[in-house]
Amino acid sequence: VTSLQEVPLQASNFAHVIFQNVAENYLPNAHLECHYTLTPYNHPHSKDWVGILKVGWSTACDFYTILWSPMPEHIIEGSTVNCVLRTTGMSVENGKG
């Protein structure tokens, strides 16, 4: 696994979700913890998800795995929300290995 690179949170009305500590590579079947921030411009939905996609992906169908994002609790209009998704192992769910 490559070292993690931290990117500072930047205000933008373009970036609705800002991912933190994104690694260059992820090992199959390894524990994954995904930290992200929802900006005030994001309106969470119960069908939101985070995907790990293949290098060079061209459609959202080119994913290795997806994690369904739980609805954040206690959202205050106009504020940011820090979120974390965890999985005990990534597996190829779409069968495209």
Contacts in CASP RR format, 6 or more apart in sequence:
PFRMAT RR
TARGET T0000
AUTHOR 0000-0000-0000
METHOD contacts of the structure
MODEL  1
VTSLQEVPLQASNFAHVIFQNVAENYLPNAHLECHYTLTPYNHPHSKDWV
GILKVGWSTACDFYTILWSPMPEHIIEGSTVNCVLRTTGMSVENGKG
1 23 0 8 1.000
1 25 0 8 1.000
1 26 0 8 1.000
1 27 0 8 1.000
1 30 0 8 1.000
2 23 0 8 1.000
2 24 0 8 1.000
2 25 0 8 1.000
3 23 0 8 1.000
4 21 0 8 1.000
4 22 0 8 1.000
4 23 0 8 1.000
5 21 0 8 1.000
5 22 0 8 1.000
5 24 0 8 1.000
6 20 0 8 1.000
6 21 0 8 1.000
7 18 0 8 1.000
7 20 0 8 1.000
7 22 0 8 1.000
9 18 0 8 1.000
9 20 0 8 1.000
9 37 0 8 1.000
9 80 0 8 1.000
10 18 0 8 1.000
11 39 0 8 1.000
12 39 0 8 1.000
13 39 0 8 1.000
13 41 0 8 1.000
15 39 0 8 1.000
16 38 0 8 1.000
16 39 0 8 1.000
16 41 0 8 1.000
16 42 0 8 1.000
17 36 0 8 1.000
17 37 0 8 1.000
17 38 0 8 1.000
17 39 0 8 1.000
17 42 0 8 1.000
18 36 0 8 1.000
18 37 0 8 1.000
18 39 0 8 1.000
19 34 0 8 1.000
19 35 0 8 1.000
19 36 0 8 1.000
20 35 0 8 1.000
20 36 0 8 1.000
20 37 0 8 1.000
21 35 0 8 1.000
26 32 0 8 1.000
26 52 0 8 1.000
26 90 0 8 1.000
27 90 0 8 1.000
28 64 0 8 1.000
28 90 0 8 1.000
28 91 0 8 1.000
28 92 0 8 1.000
29 89 0 8 1.000
29 90 0 8 1.000
29 91 0 8 1.000
30 89 0 8 1.000
30 90 0 8 1.000
31 86 0 8 1.000
31 87 0 8 1.000
31 88 0 8 1.000
31 89 0 8 1.000
32 52 0 8 1.000
32 67 0 8 1.000
32 85 0 8 1.000
32 86 0 8 1.000
32 87 0 8 1.000
32 89 0 8 1.000
32 90 0 8 1.000
33 84 0 8 1.000
33 85 0 8 1.000
33 86 0 8 1.000
34 50 0 8 1.000
34 67 0 8 1.000
34 84 0 8 1.000
34 85 0 8 1.000
34 86 0 8 1.000
35 82 0 8 1.000
35 83 0 8 1.000
35 84 0 8 1.000
36 50 0 8 1.000
36 82 0 8 1.000
36 83 0 8 1.000
36 84 0 8 1.000
36 85 0 8 1.000
37 80 0 8 1.000
37 81 0 8 1.000
37 82 0 8 1.000
37 83 0 8 1.000
38 44 0 8 1.000
38 72 0 8 1.000
38 80 0 8 1.000
38 81 0 8 1.000
38 83 0 8 1.000
39 80 0 8 1.000
40 77 0 8 1.000
40 78 0 8 1.000
40 79 0 8 1.000
40 80 0 8 1.000
42 81 0 8 1.000
44 69 0 8 1.000
44 71 0 8 1.000
44 72 0 8 1.000
44 75 0 8 1.000
44 81 0 8 1.000
46 71 0 8 1.000
47 68 0 8 1.000
48 68 0 8 1.000
48 69 0 8 1.000
49 66 0 8 1.000
49 67 0 8 1.000
49 68 0 8 1.000
49 69 0 8 1.000
50 66 0 8 1.000
50 67 0 8 1.000
50 69 0 8 1.000
50 85 0 8 1.000
51 63 0 8 1.000
51 64 0 8 1.000
51 65 0 8 1.000
51 66 0 8 1.000
51 67 0 8 1.000
52 63 0 8 1.000
52 64 0 8 1.000
52 65 0 8 1.000
52 66 0 8 1.000
52 90 0 8 1.000
53 60 0 8 1.000
53 62 0 8 1.000
53 63 0 8 1.000
53 64 0 8 1.000
54 62 0 8 1.000
54 63 0 8 1.000
54 64 0 8 1.000
56 62 0 8 1.000
57 63 0 8 1.000
61 94 0 8 1.000
62 96 0 8 1.000
63 93 0 8 1.000
63 94 0 8 1.000
64 90 0 8 1.000
64 92 0 8 1.000
64 93 0 8 1.000
64 94 0 8 1.000
64 97 0 8 1.000
65 87 0 8 1.000
65 90 0 8 1.000
65 91 0 8 1.000
65 92 0 8 1.000
65 93 0 8 1.000
66 93 0 8 1.000
67 85 0 8 1.000
67 87 0 8 1.000
69 83 0 8 1.000
69 85 0 8 1.000
72 81 0 8 1.000
72 83 0 8 1.000
75 81 0 8 1.000
END
